[in-house]
Amino acid sequence: MVSSEPNGFTALPRGGYLVDTSEGYIQFGSPPETIKDTMGLEKKTPLVFVLPNKFFHVEKGISIAELEFPIYFNFFFRGGKKTFIICSAEQKEQLTIVLGESLMGPQEVNLSSEFIDGAESFGFPDIKAEMAYFRSYKTMEEVVEFVLFDDSHKAKFGEITIEQLPSNEFLVVDGEKKIKIPGEVDFHVKYDIGKRLEEPFQPPLIGITCLGPSHGFDPSDNTSGFIIWLNGQGIMVDPPVNSTEWLRESNVNPKFINSIILTHCHADHDAGTFQKILEESKITIYATATVMESFLKKYCSLTKIPRKEITDLFDFIPVVIGRPTIINGGEFYFHYALHSIPSVGFEFFFQDQSFYYTSDHLNDPEAFEDMYKKGVLPETRYQFLKDFPWDRKIIYHEAGVPPLHTKISYLASLPEEVQKRITVYHIAAKDMPTGNHLTLARFGIENTLYPEITPPKHQEAFQLLEILSQIDIFSGFPIEKAKEFLQIVKEERFRRGEQIIKKGTHGDRFFIIASGNVRFEGLSSDNSAVKRYGTYEYFGEASLILDTVRQADVYAETDVLALTIEKTRFFQFIRGSKLHENLIKLNSIRETNTWKTLTESQTFRGLTSYQVTQLELILKLETVKKEAVLIEEGQTFQNAYIVRSGTVVVMQNHKTIRELGSGDFVGEIYSLTKGLPSHFSFIAWPGTELYVLSQEDAIQYIKKNPGVYMKLNTVYN
């Protein structure tokens, strides 16, 4: 299961390092799901964890100190054993907040404002009493203990000494044995992608895709999460880590996902949410105010990013219990499930379909009775839990180990017609009994459920307007333009491999990709440059605007559905807007080979083609004729830069820190957007070519692409 190394430690498959010592296993770093690497070992999961110097990778949105599951496993499955965390005093402060939210739940809870009729609402819970009922420990100190590095950067655990070296490495001294451990922990998220679709996925009117059917202690399957497809857009529910990568590898465009429902703040439910925030375009998160507050406390503490900065990265819509929330045309109703921390489930109605999702929830009439008699459940909460809506057409019900989860035997005891409506998730396949009518959730885009449904009126117009709303250059167009779009746009289909545009021909129409991928060839003189576009991207505008011949051959890399607008109608459509001027600017900047600079850049090469295009629209090229101070240490500044060619020197206190070259970002994005003084001086050598990014353009771009903000958080020293 793990690969031994000759240097005294074992690199775990999912990341982190394991050392077998006289005091038992000690693990350095704990990326998501590394517990699945150690559960089956002879000595089981480590009881001792050492935190690396950097325990949150902001660029990837992944914590290297995911300790919730090891703590739960050690306490609940290993006879109440305590987990020891070796770290600095500052790290203890950070983790105390993080673990407090997940192990103990929020300290202060007032749900009155979250219910439509306040505390008088039907089903209003005594959430504090419910959390206390499920917890078999009263304080966090019963399950976890911190061991701190002293002033000499050493920590003792039993007979073992662990020292932080000046190189940031760790030295483990175990009797006569000395072992060096890397100071930085890598992570390798293991994720089964299932079967990749041959053609790009086209979101249905309604569908459900399972991202993971199992739980955080199952080494053989993905952790639970799913996507609800409504009206051609996806809503991720508690996405597992690396869901966006899975989408791309499965041939699903991540831009189809515009929303997330966050049910609660255990690591297997919220870790992928933060990661999704940092990828692609800005998303909307739906949660109760209580759940969102826990989420913000955890991730502000983990990342040390100020609260205001994190909340700027996404749109939050608080849900109100008892009031419908409309998401992608579906009517959603939320409720609080029965769990150890505040956790919400929901149901939605769309056309003639209904769907119920329990979230993590104990559904057990005997437990309800016990909790009611003990005064944990008020009368209406007791009635609400008993009156489960088994008549919903589709029921996604969790199952697992009680008392935190529903016994699978209870679901298997329900009437046959009810069982046939239930899809079970959050359970390992080996624990799923036979001889019943329940369905185990099946992971993968190829196993997407497509319920029968009556299409709503005006569905074709809705889909066209949805595509229009996704095209950045048409952002802000008035409703009159939307009506005009419906009248002038045409659908064209191209088979895989078919040529769409021939280089050197005159342009006659503008293309928007409704589905599929296209490939550009012949962009450079040696025909080596290849560019790819996908759904919601556009092409063909350059030859129309500039009245020139086509500059590249364009082929359908998959089957393609394109929306096209004839040249004359296109010019009529953009009349009175700045689009004509902007497209001229875009093509002018592209002639400087921005695409190559950005896609080959260490900082920008992870951007999607959509994000590159948005960035190109706001860049200006300048050449430095003589040595110039671009940004001065201690002074505010109005522009940041991207090096096209040449050299920019980074200095601090009159000392050279770094030299920047092609594709490197020049400036501090936080200081730029907040109007704060620079910590460095940036000096350009003569002849250096720079793309200029203004403060206002940077602010607006980051609002649309929050993940790029993290890429631009360059650390120069």
C-alpha distance (Angstrom), angle and dihedral (degrees) to the residues before:
residue distance angle dihedral
M1 . . .
V2 3.81 . .
S3 3.78 129.7 .
S4 3.80 117.0 -125.8
E5 3.78 119.6 -138.3
P6 3.81 128.8 -154.1
N7 3.81 93.4 -123.3
G8 3.80 96.0 74.7
F9 3.78 102.1 -96.8
T10 3.80 137.3 77.6
A11 3.79 123.2 -126.2
L12 3.80 106.9 -138.1
P13 3.82 116.7 -133.3
R14 3.81 93.5 -120.2
G15 3.80 94.3 40.6
G16 3.79 138.9 -81.6
Y17 3.81 129.7 77.9
L18 3.80 130.4 -93.6
V19 3.81 124.2 -152.4
D20 3.80 122.1 -169.8
T21 3.83 106.1 -144.9
S22 3.78 139.2 167.0
E23 3.81 86.7 -95.1
G24 3.80 92.7 52.4
Y25 3.79 130.1 -101.6
I26 3.80 118.1 -14.6
Q27 3.82 116.9 -167.6
F28 3.80 123.0 -156.5
G29 3.79 110.6 -150.7
S30 3.78 125.3 -6.5
P31 3.82 115.0 -137.3
P32 3.82 117.9 -174.9
E33 3.80 115.4 -60.3
T34 3.83 97.0 1.4
I35 3.80 85.2 133.3
K36 3.82 84.8 75.7
D37 3.82 87.5 62.0
T38 3.82 94.6 54.3
M39 3.82 106.3 32.2
G40 3.79 92.5 87.1
L41 3.81 96.7 46.3
E42 3.78 121.2 112.8
K43 3.81 93.6 -108.7
K44 3.82 93.2 38.5
T45 3.79 124.0 -139.1
P46 3.83 115.7 -9.8
L47 3.78 117.4 -100.9
V48 3.81 91.9 -156.8
F49 3.80 125.4 62.5
V50 3.81 128.1 -178.2
L51 3.77 116.1 -156.4
P52 3.81 117.6 -135.5
N53 3.79 120.4 -126.8
K54 3.79 91.1 -103.0
F55 3.77 110.4 37.0
F56 3.78 101.9 169.7
H57 3.81 123.8 57.8
V58 3.79 101.2 -152.0
E59 3.80 92.9 -174.6
K60 3.82 91.3 59.8
G61 3.78 97.6 27.7
I62 3.80 92.0 -127.3
S63 3.80 127.8 136.2
I64 3.80 117.9 -137.0
A65 3.81 88.3 -164.4
E66 3.80 100.4 62.8
L67 3.79 96.5 150.8
E68 3.79 102.9 149.9
F69 3.79 95.2 94.0
P70 3.82 96.5 44.6
I71 3.81 88.4 49.9
Y72 3.81 92.6 49.4
F73 3.79 92.1 45.1
N74 3.79 94.2 49.3
F75 3.79 93.4 47.4
F76 3.81 102.9 38.7
F77 3.81 102.5 29.5
R78 3.81 101.4 31.7
G79 3.77 100.4 50.6
G80 3.80 102.2 -89.0
K81 3.81 97.2 -49.1
K82 3.80 117.6 170.2
T83 3.81 123.0 -125.8
F84 3.82 118.3 -133.5
I85 3.81 121.0 -147.9
I86 3.81 118.9 -162.9
C87 3.79 111.1 -159.1
S88 3.80 146.8 118.8
A89 3.79 123.7 -71.1
E90 3.81 90.1 -107.0
Q91 3.80 91.8 51.7
K92 3.80 90.6 49.4
E93 3.79 89.1 55.3
Q94 3.80 91.0 50.8
L95 3.80 95.4 46.6
T96 3.79 94.5 44.4
I97 3.80 88.1 64.6
V98 3.81 93.6 43.7
L99 3.80 95.6 47.7
G100 3.78 92.2 40.5
E101 3.80 91.2 62.9
S102 3.82 94.1 48.6
L103 3.82 102.6 34.5
M104 3.80 99.6 35.8
G105 3.78 103.8 18.4
P106 3.81 124.4 -131.3
Q107 3.80 115.5 -31.8
E108 3.78 94.6 -141.3
V109 3.80 119.8 40.1
N110 3.78 127.3 173.1
L111 3.78 111.8 167.3
S112 3.80 97.5 173.6
S113 3.81 94.3 100.1
E114 3.81 90.9 49.3
F115 3.82 95.2 62.0
I116 3.78 123.0 73.0
D117 3.83 92.3 -128.0
G118 3.79 97.1 29.3
A119 3.80 118.6 -130.9
E120 3.82 89.6 -15.8
S121 3.81 92.0 64.9
F122 3.79 118.5 119.9
G123 3.80 109.1 -98.9
F124 3.82 95.1 18.3
P125 3.84 105.9 163.7
D126 3.78 133.6 -142.1
I127 3.79 87.9 -132.0
K128 3.81 95.2 -178.8
A129 3.81 91.3 54.5
E130 3.82 91.1 47.7
M131 3.82 92.9 51.1
A132 3.81 91.2 48.4
Y133 3.82 91.1 49.0
F134 3.80 92.4 57.6
R135 3.79 97.4 43.2
S136 3.79 116.0 89.8
Y137 3.81 90.1 -171.2
K138 3.79 126.9 59.6
T139 3.79 101.0 -155.2
M140 3.78 136.3 29.3
E141 3.81 89.0 -122.1
E142 3.82 88.6 70.3
V143 3.80 91.5 65.3
V144 3.80 105.7 28.3
E145 3.80 136.2 34.8
F146 3.80 127.4 -170.5
V147 3.81 122.9 -140.6
L148 3.80 111.3 -165.9
F149 3.78 131.8 -149.0
D150 3.82 110.0 -116.8
D151 3.81 127.7 -134.5
S152 3.80 90.1 -80.7
H153 3.82 89.3 55.3
K154 3.78 93.2 -111.2
A155 3.80 131.2 126.3
K156 3.80 128.7 -169.7
F157 3.78 124.5 -145.5
G158 3.76 112.2 176.3
E159 3.80 106.6 -55.4
I160 3.79 93.4 -18.7
T161 3.80 128.0 95.3
I162 3.80 122.0 -157.9
E163 3.80 117.3 -165.5
Q164 3.79 130.6 -169.7
L165 3.79 106.7 -137.4
P166 3.84 125.1 -148.4
S167 3.82 86.5 -110.3
N168 3.86 87.9 62.3
E169 3.79 89.3 -112.8
F170 3.80 121.5 124.8
L171 3.78 125.2 -123.1
V172 3.80 117.8 -152.6
V173 3.82 113.5 -159.4
D174 3.81 111.4 -165.7
G175 3.81 108.5 168.7
E176 3.78 106.4 -66.2
K177 3.79 92.1 -12.7
K178 3.82 121.3 95.4
I179 3.80 121.3 -173.7
K180 3.81 127.8 -176.6
I181 3.81 117.2 -146.6
P182 3.85 124.3 -166.2
G183 3.80 113.1 -104.2
E184 3.79 94.8 -139.6
V185 3.77 119.7 62.1
D186 3.78 121.1 -145.8
F187 3.79 123.7 -152.2
H188 3.79 131.8 -146.2
V189 3.77 111.9 -171.5
K190 3.79 107.6 -151.1
Y191 3.75 109.3 -147.8
D192 3.78 129.0 166.8
I193 3.82 106.3 -138.6
G194 3.78 95.2 -168.3
K195 3.80 115.1 -152.2
R196 3.81 119.0 -12.0
L197 3.78 112.7 -133.2
E198 3.80 115.7 -119.0
E199 3.80 91.0 -140.8
P200 3.83 125.4 38.5
F201 3.78 112.7 -87.0
Q202 3.78 115.0 -101.9
P203 3.82 110.8 -154.0
P204 3.80 112.9 -122.6
L205 3.77 130.6 -134.6
I206 3.80 86.4 -103.1
G207 3.79 131.0 -0.4
I208 3.81 144.9 136.7
T209 3.81 123.4 -136.3
C210 3.79 119.0 -168.8
L211 3.83 112.5 -136.7
G212 3.78 92.1 -176.8
P213 3.81 132.5 -5.3
S214 3.81 100.5 -163.8
H215 3.81 144.3 58.0
G216 3.79 137.6 -96.2
F217 3.81 94.6 -92.8
D218 3.81 96.7 54.5
P219 3.83 110.2 99.2
S220 3.79 93.6 -171.5
D221 3.81 101.6 57.5
N222 3.80 144.2 37.9
T223 3.80 121.0 -88.9
S224 3.81 114.7 -102.8
G225 3.78 123.8 -81.8
F226 3.80 136.3 116.4
I227 3.80 146.6 -168.3
I228 3.79 124.5 -120.4
W229 3.80 111.4 -153.3
L230 3.80 114.4 -153.5
N231 3.78 125.9 167.8
G232 3.79 92.0 -12.7
Q233 3.82 95.4 -53.9
G234 3.80 129.5 100.3
I235 3.79 130.8 -127.3
M236 3.80 112.9 -162.8
V237 3.79 114.9 -147.6
D238 3.84 112.3 -154.8
P239 3.83 93.2 -29.9
P240 3.82 115.6 -147.7
V241 3.80 119.1 -123.1
N242 3.82 113.9 -74.2
S243 3.80 94.6 19.8
T244 3.81 91.5 141.1
E245 3.80 91.3 54.0
W246 3.80 88.7 49.2
L247 3.80 90.5 51.7
R248 3.79 92.4 53.4
E249 3.80 93.6 45.3
S250 3.80 90.3 48.7
N251 3.83 90.2 52.7
V252 3.81 94.0 -107.4
N253 3.80 117.8 135.1
P254 3.85 107.8 -125.9
K255 3.83 89.4 -146.7
F256 3.80 87.3 74.7
I257 3.83 87.1 73.3
N258 3.79 109.9 81.7
S259 3.82 101.9 156.6
I260 3.79 144.6 38.0
I261 3.78 129.0 -157.7
L262 3.80 109.3 -152.3
T263 3.80 110.0 -160.8
H264 3.82 101.5 -179.5
C265 3.78 145.4 -24.0
H266 3.77 107.8 -99.0
A267 3.81 112.1 124.5
D268 3.81 95.1 -111.5
H269 3.81 89.2 58.2
D270 3.81 106.6 36.5
A271 3.84 105.6 33.3
G272 3.80 93.9 79.5
T273 3.79 91.1 45.1
F274 3.80 93.5 63.7
Q275 3.78 90.6 44.9
K276 3.81 91.4 51.8
I277 3.82 90.0 52.3
L278 3.80 88.8 62.2
E279 3.80 95.4 51.1
E280 3.79 132.8 78.2
S281 3.80 118.7 -26.7
K282 3.78 129.9 -9.4
I283 3.79 112.6 -73.3
T284 3.79 135.3 -158.1
I285 3.80 119.8 -121.9
Y286 3.80 121.3 -155.4
A287 3.80 117.2 -159.3
T288 3.77 140.6 123.3
A289 3.79 116.9 -85.3
T290 3.83 89.5 -110.8
V291 3.80 94.3 54.0
M292 3.82 91.8 44.9
E293 3.80 91.5 50.4
S294 3.82 90.4 54.5
F295 3.80 90.2 47.2
L296 3.81 92.4 52.0
K297 3.80 93.4 46.6
K298 3.80 91.0 51.8
Y299 3.77 97.8 47.0
C300 3.80 98.0 37.7
S301 3.80 86.5 55.2
L302 3.81 95.5 42.7
T303 3.80 96.0 47.1
K304 3.82 100.1 28.9
I305 3.79 86.3 -136.3
P306 3.83 110.6 144.0
R307 3.79 114.9 -104.0
K308 3.81 93.5 -117.3
E309 3.80 90.6 54.5
I310 3.80 93.2 51.0
T311 3.80 94.0 46.8
D312 3.81 89.3 51.2
L313 3.81 89.0 61.0
F314 3.83 95.4 69.4
D315 3.79 143.4 16.5
F316 3.79 115.4 -108.4
I317 3.79 122.3 -156.0
P318 3.82 111.7 -173.7
V319 3.79 113.1 -143.0
V320 3.80 121.8 -138.1
I321 3.80 119.1 -144.6
G322 3.79 109.2 -120.0
R323 3.80 95.4 19.9
P324 3.81 121.3 94.3
T325 3.80 118.3 -114.4
I326 3.80 114.9 -156.2
I327 3.81 113.5 -141.9
N328 3.82 119.8 173.5
G329 3.80 89.3 -22.7
G330 3.82 95.6 -51.4
E331 3.82 121.8 118.5
F332 3.81 107.7 -129.0
Y333 3.81 127.2 -166.4
F334 3.79 119.1 -169.2
H335 3.80 131.7 -156.8
Y336 3.80 138.3 174.9
A337 3.79 113.2 -100.0
L338 3.82 123.8 -148.0
H339 3.80 106.1 -97.3
S340 3.81 143.9 127.2
I341 3.82 92.9 -94.2
P342 3.83 130.5 23.7
S343 3.81 105.4 -65.6
V344 3.79 129.4 169.1
G345 3.76 131.3 -148.8
F346 3.80 125.2 -174.5
E347 3.75 147.6 -168.8
F348 3.78 129.6 -148.4
F349 3.77 137.6 -162.3
F350 3.80 123.8 -152.2
Q351 3.78 122.5 171.5
D352 3.83 104.6 -48.7
Q353 3.82 95.8 -20.4
S354 3.81 129.9 95.5
F355 3.80 128.7 -168.7
Y356 3.82 132.4 -173.2
Y357 3.80 125.7 -164.1
T358 3.80 119.3 -171.3
S359 3.81 99.8 -166.4
D360 3.83 112.7 -158.2
H361 3.79 100.3 -24.5
L362 3.79 142.6 152.2
N363 3.82 105.8 -129.7
D364 3.78 103.2 -176.9
P365 3.84 123.3 130.9
E366 3.84 91.0 -157.2
A367 3.80 90.7 54.2
F368 3.82 90.3 47.5
E369 3.81 89.2 53.7
D370 3.81 92.4 49.2
M371 3.81 93.1 47.7
Y372 3.81 91.5 46.8
K373 3.80 92.6 52.0
K374 3.81 90.7 48.7
G375 3.80 91.5 52.2
V376 3.81 94.3 -113.1
L377 3.80 92.8 117.8
P378 3.81 119.4 51.1
E379 3.81 115.7 -139.7
T380 3.82 98.7 -96.4
R381 3.81 92.5 42.2
Y382 3.81 88.6 53.0
Q383 3.81 90.6 50.5
F384 3.80 92.6 46.2
L385 3.81 92.8 53.2
K386 3.81 92.6 46.2
D387 3.81 93.6 49.8
F388 3.79 97.0 66.6
P389 3.84 110.9 173.7
W390 3.79 97.9 -120.2
D391 3.82 89.1 164.2
R392 3.83 94.3 75.1
K393 3.82 110.8 118.2
I394 3.81 94.3 -128.5
I395 3.81 122.7 28.9
Y396 3.80 122.4 -174.6
H397 3.80 104.1 -165.0
E398 3.79 126.5 -179.9
A399 3.80 121.6 -138.1
G400 3.77 133.3 -171.9
V401 3.76 146.0 111.7
P402 3.83 114.5 -20.4
P403 2.98 143.6 -103.1
L404 3.83 89.5 43.5
H405 3.80 94.8 35.4
T406 3.80 141.0 35.6
K407 3.80 118.1 -91.0
I408 3.78 110.9 -116.2
S409 3.82 87.9 -140.3
Y410 3.81 89.1 64.4
L411 3.81 92.5 54.3
A412 3.82 89.9 46.2
S413 3.83 89.4 54.5
L414 3.82 94.5 58.9
P415 3.82 121.0 104.5
E416 3.79 114.9 -75.1
E417 3.81 94.9 -114.4
V418 3.83 89.6 53.8
Q419 3.80 94.0 47.1
K420 3.80 90.0 54.4
R421 3.82 89.1 62.0
I422 3.82 94.3 50.7
T423 3.79 125.8 94.6
V424 3.80 109.9 -170.1
Y425 3.80 121.4 -145.7
H426 3.83 137.1 165.2
I427 3.80 90.9 55.4
A428 3.81 132.2 104.3
A429 3.80 115.0 -113.0
K430 3.83 90.4 -122.4
D431 3.82 90.0 59.9
M432 3.79 94.8 51.9
P433 3.83 108.7 105.5
T434 3.80 122.9 -136.7
G435 3.76 128.8 -133.3
N436 3.82 97.3 57.4
H437 3.80 138.6 96.4
L438 3.80 97.4 -117.6
T439 3.83 120.4 119.2
L440 3.79 121.1 -136.5
A441 3.80 112.8 -138.9
R442 3.81 111.1 -104.9
F443 3.76 118.6 -145.1
G444 3.79 123.6 -132.3
I445 3.77 143.7 60.8
E446 3.81 88.3 -99.4
N447 3.82 88.8 62.7
T448 3.80 95.6 52.5
L449 3.81 111.5 146.2
Y450 3.81 114.3 -127.1
P451 3.83 108.7 -166.3
E452 3.78 118.3 -158.8
I453 3.79 111.7 -102.0
T454 3.78 141.5 167.4
P455 3.82 108.1 -116.9
P456 3.80 115.1 -119.6
K457 3.80 122.5 -117.2
H458 3.81 118.0 -85.3
Q459 3.81 91.0 19.2
E460 3.82 94.0 148.3
A461 3.81 92.2 51.4
F462 3.79 90.5 47.1
Q463 3.80 91.9 54.2
L464 3.80 92.7 48.9
L465 3.79 92.1 49.3
E466 3.81 90.3 47.6
I467 3.80 89.4 56.9
L468 3.81 91.1 46.8
S469 3.81 90.4 52.2
Q470 3.81 90.4 54.7
I471 3.82 95.2 56.3
D472 3.80 108.0 96.0
I473 3.80 96.9 -154.1
F474 3.83 90.3 58.6
S475 3.80 93.8 49.9
G476 3.80 111.4 133.2
F477 3.81 96.0 18.8
P478 3.85 110.3 149.8
I479 3.80 124.5 -112.0
E480 3.82 90.4 -100.3
K481 3.81 88.0 64.4
A482 3.80 90.4 51.5
K483 3.80 89.5 55.6
E484 3.80 90.2 48.5
F485 3.82 90.6 49.2
L486 3.81 90.9 57.3
Q487 3.81 89.8 53.5
I488 3.81 99.7 47.5
V489 3.80 105.7 35.3
K490 3.80 121.0 98.0
E491 3.81 132.0 -167.6
E492 3.80 120.1 -124.3
R493 3.79 126.3 -179.9
F494 3.81 126.2 -153.2
R495 3.77 126.8 -170.1
R496 3.81 122.3 -129.4
G497 3.83 108.9 -78.1
E498 3.82 94.5 15.6
Q499 3.81 116.8 135.5
I500 3.79 111.8 -118.2
I501 3.82 99.8 178.7
K502 3.80 129.2 19.6
K503 3.79 117.9 -146.1
G504 3.81 113.8 -113.4
T505 3.82 96.0 25.3
H506 3.79 123.4 117.2
G507 3.79 116.3 -99.1
D508 3.78 116.3 -113.6
R509 3.82 103.9 167.5
F510 3.81 146.7 23.1
F511 3.83 119.9 -119.5
I512 3.82 131.9 -146.5
I513 3.81 117.4 -176.6
A514 3.80 108.8 -130.0
S515 3.81 91.9 175.9
G516 3.77 137.0 -8.7
N517 3.80 136.6 34.4
V518 3.79 132.3 -80.6
R519 3.82 131.2 -160.4
F520 3.81 127.1 -145.1
E521 3.80 119.0 -150.3
G522 3.80 133.8 -180.0
L523 3.80 95.4 35.9
S524 3.82 92.2 138.6
S525 3.78 133.3 44.9
D526 3.80 92.1 -105.3
N527 3.84 91.9 45.6
S528 3.82 89.9 -124.5
A529 3.81 98.5 120.6
V530 3.81 115.8 92.9
K531 3.80 124.8 -178.2
R532 3.80 128.2 -173.0
Y533 3.80 130.4 -156.2
G534 3.80 129.7 -171.1
T535 3.79 141.7 -173.9
Y536 3.84 116.3 -26.4
E537 3.79 92.9 19.4
Y538 3.79 125.5 114.8
F539 3.79 138.1 -150.3
G540 3.79 142.6 170.9
E541 3.80 95.1 63.4
A542 3.83 96.4 112.3
S543 3.79 98.6 67.4
L544 3.82 90.6 44.0
I545 3.80 95.7 50.4
L546 3.80 96.9 39.1
D547 3.81 94.7 35.6
T548 3.80 91.2 -129.3
V549 3.78 134.2 128.4
R550 3.80 121.6 -87.1
Q551 3.81 112.0 -77.9
A552 3.82 98.7 -153.3
D553 3.77 144.7 25.7
V554 3.80 111.4 -109.0
Y555 3.81 122.0 -157.7
A556 3.78 133.6 -176.0
E557 3.80 103.0 -112.4
T558 3.81 88.3 -172.0
D559 3.77 132.5 5.7
V560 3.81 103.1 -58.7
L561 3.78 133.4 -155.9
A562 3.81 108.7 -163.1
L563 3.78 131.5 -175.2
T564 3.78 109.1 -143.5
I565 3.79 134.0 -167.4
E566 3.80 120.0 -161.1
K567 3.84 114.8 -119.8
T568 3.82 98.8 -108.5
R569 3.80 92.5 44.8
F570 3.82 90.1 46.9
F571 3.81 91.3 56.6
Q572 3.80 90.1 47.3
F573 3.80 89.9 49.5
I574 3.82 94.4 54.2
R575 3.81 95.8 40.7
G576 3.80 114.4 126.0
S577 3.82 92.5 21.8
K578 3.79 133.0 98.5
L579 3.78 89.2 -119.0
H580 3.80 94.5 100.3
E581 3.80 90.3 53.3
N582 3.82 92.6 43.5
L583 3.79 93.6 50.8
I584 3.80 90.4 51.1
K585 3.82 88.1 52.6
L586 3.81 90.6 47.4
N587 3.77 93.8 53.1
S588 3.79 91.8 43.3
I589 3.82 92.1 54.9
R590 3.82 91.1 44.3
E591 3.79 89.3 58.8
T592 3.84 86.4 67.2
N593 3.82 88.4 62.3
T594 3.81 96.6 -109.7
W595 3.80 89.6 159.3
K596 3.80 92.6 62.8
T597 3.82 93.4 43.7
L598 3.80 94.0 50.6
T599 3.80 100.2 39.0
E600 3.82 92.3 49.0
S601 3.83 93.6 44.7
Q602 3.82 119.8 111.5
T603 3.81 87.4 -136.4
F604 3.79 102.8 40.5
R605 3.80 106.1 27.3
G606 3.82 92.6 97.6
L607 3.80 92.0 60.8
T608 3.78 118.4 113.0
S609 3.79 118.6 -118.6
Y610 3.81 87.2 -107.9
Q611 3.82 91.1 56.7
V612 3.81 91.9 45.4
T613 3.81 90.4 53.7
Q614 3.80 91.5 50.0
L615 3.80 89.7 50.8
E616 3.80 93.3 47.2
L617 3.81 89.4 55.9
I618 3.82 91.3 64.4
L619 3.81 103.2 37.9
K620 3.80 126.4 102.1
L621 3.81 125.0 -166.0
E622 3.81 121.3 -130.2
T623 3.80 132.5 172.6
V624 3.80 121.1 -144.5
K625 3.81 107.5 -135.9
K626 3.80 96.3 -173.1
E627 3.79 135.1 12.3
A628 3.81 107.5 -62.8
V629 3.79 138.0 -176.7
L630 3.79 103.1 -130.0
I631 3.79 95.9 -180.0
E632 3.80 125.8 10.5
E633 3.79 124.5 -143.7
G634 3.81 111.8 -108.0
Q635 3.81 93.3 16.4
T636 3.79 131.2 102.4
F637 3.80 115.9 -117.4
Q638 3.79 137.7 -158.3
N639 3.80 103.0 -152.4
A640 3.79 140.6 45.8
Y641 3.79 123.2 -161.5
I642 3.79 144.2 -147.9
V643 3.80 116.5 -148.3
R644 3.82 113.0 -123.7
S645 3.80 94.0 176.1
G646 3.77 137.5 -19.5
T647 3.81 130.8 37.7
V648 3.80 137.3 -58.4
V649 3.82 118.1 -170.3
V650 3.82 119.8 -146.6
M651 3.82 113.7 -147.7
Q652 3.80 135.7 -178.5
N653 3.80 125.4 -178.1
H654 3.83 88.1 -4.2
K655 3.81 91.4 -58.5
T656 3.79 125.1 117.0
I657 3.80 110.5 -116.3
R658 3.81 102.7 173.7
E659 3.78 145.2 -17.6
L660 3.79 118.1 -127.2
G661 3.79 125.7 -152.3
S662 3.80 141.8 174.2
G663 3.80 113.6 -16.9
D664 3.83 95.3 9.3
F665 3.80 120.9 133.0
V666 3.81 116.4 -121.7
G667 3.80 117.2 -152.4
E668 3.79 140.6 25.4
I669 3.77 110.0 -78.6
Y670 3.81 95.5 -156.8
S671 3.81 93.1 51.6
L672 3.82 91.2 44.8
T673 3.81 95.9 51.7
K674 3.82 94.1 41.5
G675 3.81 96.3 43.3
L676 3.81 93.2 -118.7
P677 3.83 128.4 148.3
S678 3.79 118.3 -90.9
H679 3.80 119.9 -108.3
F680 3.81 90.2 -148.8
S681 3.79 143.3 40.0
F682 3.81 117.4 -124.6
I683 3.81 115.6 -157.6
A684 3.82 122.9 -172.5
W685 3.79 121.1 -149.1
P686 3.81 119.6 -131.1
G687 3.79 113.9 -79.1
T688 3.81 94.5 23.4
E689 3.81 113.7 146.2
L690 3.79 115.5 -144.8
Y691 3.77 136.8 -173.7
V692 3.81 107.0 -139.9
L693 3.81 121.2 -140.9
S694 3.81 115.1 -170.3
Q695 3.79 123.5 -142.2
E696 3.81 94.9 -114.1
D697 3.81 93.6 46.1
A698 3.82 90.0 48.3
I699 3.81 91.6 52.1
Q700 3.81 93.3 49.9
Y701 3.81 93.2 44.4
I702 3.79 92.8 51.4
K703 3.80 91.3 49.6
K704 3.80 87.8 60.4
N705 3.83 95.7 38.3
P706 3.81 109.1 32.8
G707 3.79 94.0 168.2
V708 3.80 90.9 62.4
Y709 3.81 87.9 60.5
M710 3.81 88.9 66.5
K711 3.79 91.8 49.8
L712 3.80 89.2 53.9
N713 3.80 93.4 51.8
T714 3.79 88.8 100.1
V715 3.81 116.6 179.9
Y716 3.79 107.4 -147.6
N717 3.80 101.6 -176.8
